[in-house]
């Protein structure tokens, strides 16, 4: 089994890589559902997990295990067969979606092995990308950015107050019947990352893909990897960390960089008539006259504390 330091570093790199995956393919049919209320999903998902799991620890953890067993492959298949993504890339969408079958079988047959863990991790990450793209399609950019930061704050508060330890342990220990793969968390080697930590990375990637362009999205992915790896150093002192923080910090740094450039270019900008937009906060897509542009992790529990 991989040592913990290598396992956690690989998971941090995966989290940063998830930021780079979502594309700018929208979902026009979801436009009528667009609204600010969807920004509540990221922070509420963290709080709901704690409340529900603590209320019925074993039953809730088992329920989430079977929910993930069904939903994760379907969401991963949806991403692989995403119409606007598959168009012009060669190969029918259905064939792409069927790639989840060998991945699921490998995760099942080699459950506990490194290859099986990697296959399960790919399925989990792709399912998070699908959810992130759907959320970005129905949420105004500025509100989604606020939701990402709020999720990290809630996550950090729950970890510091030690309210996440028991629910997290219960979820990590839950196993589906018949040796089926565990898809409710992202496990690799001797480290574990929560599903929400990959989801928040996918939400950031989808937000940037739709609002700022692929160039900034790739820079954000690299910055998330760097911050997550640095954040991992805290495991020398603690056993559990909120891996959502590096993602929210990446977004904060990108916004701060945009504000600094905007302040230098326009010392006294006129107030916006309809409130700020993400396009005003993050580096815009390259324009002919532009001269500059700006610029991981889940709760990781060493198997020593929670297998």
The 8 nearest C-alpha neighbors of each residue, nearest first, counted from 0:
[[1, 188, 2, 189, 113, 112, 3, 6],
 [0, 2, 188, 6, 189, 3, 5, 187],
 [3, 1, 5, 4, 6, 189, 0, 188],
 [2, 4, 6, 189, 5, 190, 7, 1],
 [5, 3, 7, 6, 2, 8, 231, 1],
 [4, 6, 8, 3, 7, 2, 9, 1],
 [7, 5, 3, 188, 9, 190, 8, 4],
 [8, 6, 10, 4, 9, 190, 5, 3],
 [7, 9, 11, 5, 10, 6, 228, 4],
 [10, 8, 12, 6, 11, 7, 5, 13],
 [9, 11, 13, 7, 12, 8, 14, 6],
 [10, 12, 14, 8, 295, 13, 9, 227],
 [13, 11, 9, 15, 224, 10, 14, 16],
 [12, 14, 16, 10, 11, 15, 17, 9],
 [15, 13, 11, 17, 295, 16, 12, 197],
 [14, 16, 224, 220, 223, 12, 18, 17],
 [15, 17, 13, 18, 19, 14, 220, 12],
 [16, 18, 14, 20, 19, 15, 201, 200],
 [19, 17, 204, 220, 200, 201, 16, 15],
 [18, 20, 16, 17, 217, 220, 204, 216],
 [19, 21, 17, 18, 22, 16, 204, 128],
 [22, 20, 205, 204, 128, 19, 132, 201],
 [23, 21, 24, 208, 20, 205, 84, 209],
 [22, 24, 209, 208, 25, 21, 205, 212],
 [25, 23, 22, 83, 84, 26, 209, 132],
 [24, 26, 23, 136, 27, 132, 209, 83],
 [25, 27, 28, 29, 136, 24, 30, 133],
 [28, 26, 29, 30, 25, 136, 31, 24],
 [29, 27, 26, 30, 31, 32, 25, 136],
 [28, 30, 27, 32, 31, 26, 137, 33],
 [31, 29, 33, 27, 32, 28, 137, 26],
 [32, 30, 29, 33, 28, 137, 27, 34],
 [31, 33, 30, 29, 137, 34, 28, 138],
 [34, 32, 137, 30, 31, 138, 29, 35],
 [35, 33, 138, 36, 137, 37, 32, 139],
 [34, 36, 37, 38, 138, 142, 139, 33],
 [35, 37, 38, 34, 39, 138, 40, 142],
 [38, 36, 39, 35, 40, 138, 34, 137],
 [37, 39, 146, 143, 36, 40, 142, 35],
 [40, 38, 37, 41, 36, 43, 42, 146],
 [39, 41, 43, 38, 37, 44, 42, 146],
 [42, 40, 150, 44, 43, 39, 146, 147],
 [43, 41, 150, 44, 45, 149, 40, 39],
 [42, 44, 46, 40, 45, 41, 39, 47],
 [43, 45, 47, 41, 42, 46, 40, 48],
 [46, 44, 48, 43, 42, 47, 154, 49],
 [45, 47, 43, 49, 48, 44, 50, 42],
 [48, 46, 50, 44, 49, 45, 43, 51],
 [47, 49, 45, 46, 51, 50, 52, 44],
 [48, 50, 46, 52, 47, 51, 53, 166],
 [51, 49, 47, 53, 48, 52, 54, 46],
 [52, 50, 54, 48, 53, 49, 47, 55],
 [51, 53, 56, 59, 49, 54, 55, 166],
 [52, 54, 56, 50, 55, 51, 49, 166],
 [53, 55, 51, 52, 56, 50, 59, 49],
 [56, 54, 52, 53, 59, 58, 57, 51],
 [55, 57, 52, 53, 59, 58, 54, 60],
 [56, 58, 60, 59, 55, 61, 169, 52],
 [59, 57, 61, 60, 55, 56, 62, 52],
 [60, 58, 62, 52, 61, 56, 57, 55],
 [59, 61, 170, 63, 57, 62, 58, 169],
 [62, 60, 64, 58, 59, 63, 173, 57],
 [61, 63, 59, 64, 65, 60, 58, 66],
 [62, 64, 66, 60, 61, 65, 67, 59],
 [63, 65, 61, 67, 62, 66, 183, 68],
 [66, 64, 68, 67, 62, 63, 69, 61],
 [65, 67, 63, 68, 69, 64, 70, 62],
 [68, 66, 70, 183, 71, 64, 65, 69],
 [67, 69, 65, 66, 182, 70, 71, 64],
 [70, 68, 67, 66, 71, 72, 65, 73],
 [69, 71, 67, 73, 72, 66, 68, 74],
 [70, 72, 74, 67, 126, 73, 69, 123],
 [73, 71, 75, 74, 70, 76, 122, 99],
 [74, 72, 76, 70, 75, 71, 77, 69],
 [75, 73, 126, 77, 71, 76, 72, 70],
 [74, 76, 126, 125, 72, 78, 77, 73],
 [75, 77, 96, 73, 79, 74, 78, 72],
 [78, 76, 74, 80, 75, 79, 81, 73],
 [77, 79, 81, 75, 129, 80, 76, 74],
 [80, 78, 96, 76, 95, 77, 81, 75],
 [79, 81, 92, 96, 77, 78, 95, 82],
 [80, 82, 78, 84, 79, 77, 83, 85],
 [83, 81, 85, 84, 80, 86, 92, 24],
 [84, 82, 86, 24, 85, 81, 25, 80],
 [85, 83, 81, 82, 86, 24, 80, 22],
 [84, 86, 82, 88, 83, 92, 81, 80],
 [87, 85, 83, 88, 84, 82, 89, 92],
 [86, 88, 89, 85, 84, 90, 83, 91],
 [89, 87, 85, 86, 90, 84, 91, 92],
 [90, 88, 87, 91, 85, 86, 92, 95],
 [89, 91, 92, 88, 94, 95, 85, 87],
 [92, 90, 94, 93, 95, 89, 85, 80],
 [91, 93, 80, 95, 94, 85, 96, 90],
 [94, 92, 96, 95, 91, 80, 97, 90],
 [95, 93, 97, 92, 96, 91, 90, 98],
 [96, 94, 92, 93, 97, 79, 98, 80],
 [95, 97, 76, 80, 79, 93, 98, 94],
 [98, 96, 94, 99, 95, 100, 93, 76],
 [97, 99, 96, 100, 95, 101, 102, 94],
 [98, 100, 102, 97, 101, 103, 76, 72],
 [99, 101, 103, 98, 102, 97, 104, 72],
 [102, 100, 104, 103, 99, 105, 98, 97],
 [101, 103, 99, 105, 118, 100, 104, 106],
 [104, 102, 106, 100, 101, 105, 99, 107],
 [105, 103, 107, 101, 106, 102, 108, 100],
 [106, 104, 108, 102, 107, 115, 103, 109],
 [105, 107, 115, 103, 119, 118, 110, 104],
 [108, 106, 180, 104, 110, 179, 105, 109],
 [109, 107, 105, 110, 106, 104, 115, 179],
 [110, 108, 115, 112, 106, 107, 105, 111],
 [109, 111, 115, 107, 106, 112, 108, 180],
 [110, 112, 109, 116, 115, 113, 106, 114],
 [113, 111, 109, 115, 110, 114, 116, 0],
 [112, 114, 116, 115, 117, 188, 111, 187],
 [115, 113, 117, 116, 112, 118, 109, 105],
 [116, 114, 106, 109, 110, 118, 112, 105],
 [117, 115, 113, 119, 118, 114, 187, 120],
 [116, 118, 120, 114, 115, 119, 113, 121],
 [119, 117, 115, 121, 102, 106, 120, 116],
 [118, 120, 116, 122, 106, 121, 117, 123],
 [119, 121, 117, 123, 118, 122, 185, 124],
 [120, 122, 124, 118, 119, 123, 125, 117],
 [123, 121, 119, 125, 120, 124, 75, 126],
 [124, 122, 120, 126, 121, 125, 71, 119],
 [123, 125, 127, 121, 126, 122, 120, 128],
 [126, 124, 75, 128, 122, 127, 123, 121],
 [125, 127, 75, 74, 129, 123, 71, 128],
 [126, 128, 198, 130, 124, 125, 129, 201],
 [129, 127, 201, 125, 131, 126, 130, 21],
 [130, 128, 126, 132, 78, 127, 131, 74],
 [131, 129, 127, 133, 128, 132, 134, 126],
 [130, 132, 202, 201, 128, 134, 129, 133],
 [133, 131, 135, 205, 129, 134, 130, 128],
 [134, 132, 136, 130, 135, 131, 129, 137],
 [133, 135, 131, 136, 132, 137, 138, 130],
 [134, 136, 132, 138, 133, 137, 206, 205],
 [135, 137, 133, 134, 138, 25, 26, 132],
 [136, 138, 33, 134, 135, 32, 34, 30],
 [137, 139, 135, 34, 33, 37, 35, 143],
 [138, 140, 142, 141, 143, 35, 34, 137],
 [141, 139, 143, 142, 277, 144, 138, 206],
 [142, 140, 277, 144, 143, 276, 139, 145],
 [143, 141, 145, 144, 139, 140, 38, 35],
 [142, 144, 146, 38, 140, 145, 141, 138],
 [145, 143, 141, 147, 142, 146, 140, 148],
 [144, 146, 142, 148, 143, 147, 149, 141],
 [147, 145, 143, 38, 149, 144, 148, 41],
 [148, 146, 144, 150, 149, 145, 143, 247],
 [147, 149, 247, 151, 145, 150, 146, 152],
 [150, 148, 146, 152, 151, 147, 42, 145],
 [149, 151, 42, 153, 147, 41, 148, 152],
 [150, 152, 154, 243, 148, 244, 149, 153],
 [153, 151, 149, 155, 154, 150, 156, 148],
 [154, 152, 156, 150, 151, 155, 149, 157],
 [153, 155, 151, 157, 152, 156, 241, 150],
 [154, 156, 158, 152, 241, 157, 153, 151],
 [157, 155, 153, 159, 154, 158, 160, 152],
 [158, 156, 160, 162, 154, 155, 159, 163],
 [157, 159, 161, 155, 160, 156, 163, 162],
 [158, 160, 156, 161, 157, 155, 162, 240],
 [159, 161, 157, 158, 162, 156, 163, 155],
 [162, 160, 158, 159, 163, 164, 157, 165],
 [163, 161, 157, 160, 164, 158, 165, 49],
 [164, 162, 161, 166, 158, 157, 167, 165],
 [163, 165, 167, 161, 162, 166, 168, 158],
 [164, 166, 168, 167, 163, 169, 162, 53],
 [167, 165, 169, 168, 52, 163, 164, 53],
 [166, 168, 170, 164, 165, 169, 163, 171],
 [169, 167, 165, 171, 170, 166, 305, 164],
 [170, 168, 166, 172, 167, 171, 60, 165],
 [171, 169, 60, 167, 173, 172, 168, 166],
 [170, 172, 168, 169, 173, 167, 306, 305],
 [171, 173, 169, 170, 168, 306, 174, 305],
 [174, 172, 170, 171, 61, 60, 169, 64],
 [173, 175, 181, 172, 176, 64, 61, 178],
 [176, 174, 179, 64, 65, 178, 177, 181],
 [175, 177, 178, 179, 174, 180, 65, 173],
 [178, 176, 179, 175, 180, 174, 107, 108],
 [177, 179, 176, 180, 175, 107, 110, 174],
 [178, 180, 107, 177, 175, 176, 181, 110],
 [181, 179, 107, 106, 110, 182, 178, 175],
 [180, 182, 183, 174, 179, 64, 175, 68],
 [181, 183, 184, 67, 68, 180, 123, 119],
 [182, 184, 67, 64, 181, 194, 63, 185],
 [185, 183, 194, 193, 182, 192, 186, 191],
 [184, 186, 192, 120, 191, 193, 194, 187],
 [187, 185, 191, 190, 184, 192, 116, 188],
 [188, 186, 190, 116, 6, 189, 191, 185],
 [187, 189, 1, 6, 0, 190, 113, 186],
 [188, 190, 3, 302, 6, 301, 187, 1],
 [191, 189, 301, 6, 7, 187, 188, 3],
 [192, 190, 186, 299, 300, 185, 187, 193],
 [193, 191, 297, 299, 185, 298, 184, 186],
 [192, 194, 297, 184, 195, 196, 298, 185],
 [193, 195, 184, 196, 197, 198, 183, 185],
 [196, 194, 198, 193, 197, 199, 297, 45],
 [197, 195, 297, 243, 296, 193, 194, 198],
 [196, 198, 200, 195, 199, 194, 14, 201],
 [197, 199, 127, 195, 201, 200, 196, 202],
 [198, 200, 202, 201, 196, 197, 195, 203],
 [201, 199, 18, 197, 203, 198, 202, 17],
 [200, 202, 128, 131, 204, 198, 18, 199],
 [203, 201, 131, 199, 205, 200, 204, 206],
 [204, 202, 206, 200, 201, 205, 207, 18],
 [203, 205, 18, 201, 207, 206, 202, 21],
 [204, 206, 208, 21, 132, 202, 207, 203],
 [205, 207, 203, 204, 209, 208, 135, 210],
 [206, 208, 211, 210, 204, 209, 205, 216],
 [209, 207, 212, 23, 205, 213, 206, 22],
 [208, 210, 23, 207, 206, 205, 211, 212],
 [211, 209, 207, 208, 206, 212, 278, 277],
 [210, 212, 207, 283, 284, 208, 209, 215],
 [213, 211, 208, 214, 284, 215, 207, 210],
 [212, 214, 216, 208, 215, 217, 211, 207],
 [215, 213, 216, 217, 212, 218, 211, 284],
 [214, 216, 218, 217, 213, 212, 219, 211],
 [215, 217, 213, 219, 214, 218, 207, 19],
 [218, 216, 220, 219, 214, 19, 215, 213],
 [217, 219, 215, 221, 220, 216, 294, 222],
 [218, 220, 222, 216, 217, 221, 223, 215],
 [221, 219, 15, 217, 18, 223, 218, 19],
 [222, 220, 224, 218, 223, 219, 225, 217],
 [221, 223, 219, 225, 224, 220, 226, 218],
 [224, 222, 295, 15, 220, 226, 221, 225],
 [225, 223, 15, 221, 227, 12, 295, 222],
 [224, 226, 222, 228, 223, 227, 229, 221],
 [227, 225, 229, 223, 228, 245, 224, 230],
 [295, 226, 228, 230, 224, 229, 245, 225],
 [229, 227, 231, 225, 230, 226, 224, 8],
 [228, 230, 226, 231, 227, 232, 225, 233],
 [229, 231, 227, 232, 228, 233, 226, 245],
 [232, 230, 228, 233, 229, 234, 227, 7],
 [231, 233, 234, 230, 229, 235, 228, 236],
 [234, 232, 235, 231, 236, 230, 237, 229],
 [235, 233, 237, 236, 232, 231, 238, 239],
 [234, 236, 233, 232, 237, 238, 231, 4],
 [235, 237, 234, 233, 238, 232, 239, 231],
 [238, 236, 234, 239, 235, 233, 240, 232],
 [239, 237, 234, 300, 301, 240, 236, 299],
 [240, 238, 300, 299, 237, 298, 241, 234],
 [239, 241, 298, 242, 299, 158, 238, 297],
 [242, 240, 298, 155, 243, 297, 154, 244],
 [296, 297, 241, 243, 298, 244, 196, 240],
 [242, 244, 151, 296, 196, 241, 246, 297],
 [243, 245, 247, 151, 242, 246, 248, 241],
 [246, 244, 295, 248, 227, 226, 247, 243],
 [247, 245, 249, 248, 244, 295, 243, 223],
 [246, 248, 250, 148, 244, 249, 245, 151],
 [247, 249, 251, 245, 246, 250, 244, 252],
 [250, 248, 246, 252, 247, 251, 223, 245],
 [251, 249, 247, 253, 248, 252, 254, 246],
 [252, 250, 248, 254, 249, 253, 255, 247],
 [251, 253, 255, 249, 254, 250, 256, 248],
 [254, 252, 250, 256, 251, 255, 281, 249],
 [253, 255, 257, 251, 280, 281, 256, 252],
 [256, 254, 252, 258, 257, 253, 251, 259],
 [257, 255, 253, 259, 254, 258, 252, 293],
 [258, 256, 254, 281, 260, 255, 259, 280],
 [257, 259, 261, 255, 256, 260, 262, 254],
 [260, 258, 262, 256, 261, 257, 255, 263],
 [261, 259, 263, 257, 262, 258, 264, 256],
 [260, 262, 258, 264, 259, 263, 265, 257],
 [261, 263, 266, 259, 265, 260, 264, 258],
 [264, 262, 260, 261, 265, 266, 259, 258],
 [263, 265, 261, 262, 260, 266, 259, 267],
 [266, 264, 262, 267, 268, 263, 261, 260],
 [265, 267, 262, 263, 268, 264, 261, 269],
 [268, 266, 265, 269, 262, 270, 264, 263],
 [269, 267, 265, 266, 270, 262, 261, 271],
 [268, 270, 271, 267, 272, 265, 266, 274],
 [271, 269, 268, 272, 274, 275, 273, 267],
 [272, 270, 274, 273, 275, 269, 268, 276],
 [271, 273, 274, 270, 275, 269, 276, 268],
 [272, 274, 271, 275, 276, 270, 269, 279],
 [275, 273, 271, 272, 276, 270, 141, 279],
 [276, 274, 271, 279, 277, 273, 141, 280],
 [275, 277, 278, 279, 141, 274, 280, 140],
 [276, 278, 141, 280, 279, 140, 281, 275],
 [277, 279, 276, 280, 281, 283, 210, 211],
 [280, 278, 277, 276, 281, 275, 283, 282],
 [279, 281, 277, 254, 278, 257, 258, 276],
 [282, 280, 257, 254, 278, 279, 277, 283],
 [283, 281, 257, 293, 292, 211, 284, 280],
 [282, 284, 211, 278, 281, 285, 279, 292],
 [283, 285, 211, 212, 286, 282, 214, 215],
 [286, 284, 283, 289, 287, 292, 288, 282],
 [287, 285, 289, 288, 284, 283, 290, 291],
 [288, 286, 289, 285, 290, 284, 291, 283],
 [289, 287, 286, 290, 285, 291, 284, 292],
 [290, 288, 286, 287, 291, 285, 292, 284],
 [289, 291, 288, 292, 287, 286, 285, 293],
 [292, 290, 289, 293, 285, 282, 260, 294],
 [293, 291, 282, 294, 290, 283, 285, 289],
 [294, 292, 282, 256, 257, 291, 253, 215],
 [293, 218, 292, 215, 253, 219, 256, 282],
 [227, 296, 245, 223, 11, 224, 14, 15],
 [242, 297, 295, 243, 196, 11, 227, 298],
 [242, 296, 298, 196, 192, 193, 241, 243],
 [297, 299, 241, 242, 192, 240, 193, 239],
 [300, 298, 192, 191, 297, 239, 190, 240],
 [299, 301, 191, 239, 305, 190, 302, 304],
 [302, 300, 190, 303, 304, 189, 305, 299],
 [301, 303, 306, 305, 304, 189, 300, 190],
 [302, 304, 301, 305, 306, 300, 189, 238],
 [305, 303, 302, 301, 300, 306, 238, 168],
 [304, 306, 302, 168, 303, 300, 301, 171],
 [305, 302, 172, 171, 304, 303, 301, 300]]
